[in-house]
Amino acid sequence: MVWFKRQKAKFQTSKKKSIPDGLWEKCPKCEEILFKRELQKALWVCRRCQYHFRIKSEDYLKMIIDGDLYDELNRDMVSLDPLKFKAEKKYADQLKSTRIKTGKKEVLTTVVAQMNHHKIVLAIMDFSFIGGSMGSVVGEKMARAIDYARKKSLPLITISASGGARMQEGAYSLMQMAKTSAKLALYSQSGGMYISILTDPTTGGVTASYAMLGDVILAEPGALIGFAGPRVIKQTIGQDLPEDFQRAEFLLEKGFIDHIVHRKDLKETLTKIIDFADFKETSYHSDVSPVPDGPDR
């Protein structure tokens, strides 16, 4: 049975507005929908719960150094495939595709730059490059950055973000823990000032080596910090673990780190620490590498 029949064409409403992709970001913690442009202005920190999003190395450069100039150390150093490692994807192919995807040559970027009138050596890991895994190039670039800071008597700052050692390089990767630790020992003996910043996540071999050897160890709020994952630890010790026991706040309470720093306060805090250590201010001029704009994140 037909109850009605449309006599006229559809009603015309206002034209539906299309929302371009990439304008909004959902906070993983509180699920607030955030306008990406405003989030970027807020240094990728959620306005509602203060969750610190993972960001790229160029974002930290813009946040910490004066202006947009720096000198990059060992920028052309890249990983090879000494073990001819094969899994679902060849390691050589994985490196190639990751370089294309991220626009980076490796996890670690090491630079010499100016921060509030202090000349510093800054080493930044980028989790977007194979999970921030530490391979032979990461260890070698870090070792050379430490040597440079020691020879030039400059403060050293590292920003860690890593899922651990790079299994595709086997023992070559594991050897980097000892190498970087030995270099830091020489740097410390020469009177160097080393500040380590732990971001989400800092785990595995990086945590077991240079990330936890700072004269001052800082962390971003909520950062995951540890060696093995909670599931592995629980299976090993056979006990339930405290809630959020690998988060920055828990580690601060237990004395593993010195201070938790909001991203907006990071540059000022670093400057105060170096001032307290009585490093002499030096003028710095560079004509080498402007900080790249890069993608939104």
Secondary structure, DSSP 8 states (H G I E B T S, - for coil): -------S------------TTSEEE-TTT--EEEHHHHHHTTSB-TTT--B----HHHHHHHHSSTTEEEEESTT-----TT--BSSSBHHHHHHHHHHHHS-SSSEEEEEEEETTEEEEEEEE-TTTGGG-B-HHHHHHHHHHHHHHHHHT--EEEEEEE--B-GGGTHHHHHHHHHHHHHHHHHHHTT--EEEEEEEEE-HHHHTTGGG--SEEEE-TT-BB-SS-HHHHHHHH-S---TTTTBHHHHHHTTSSSEE--GGGHHHHHHHHHHHTT---------SEE-------
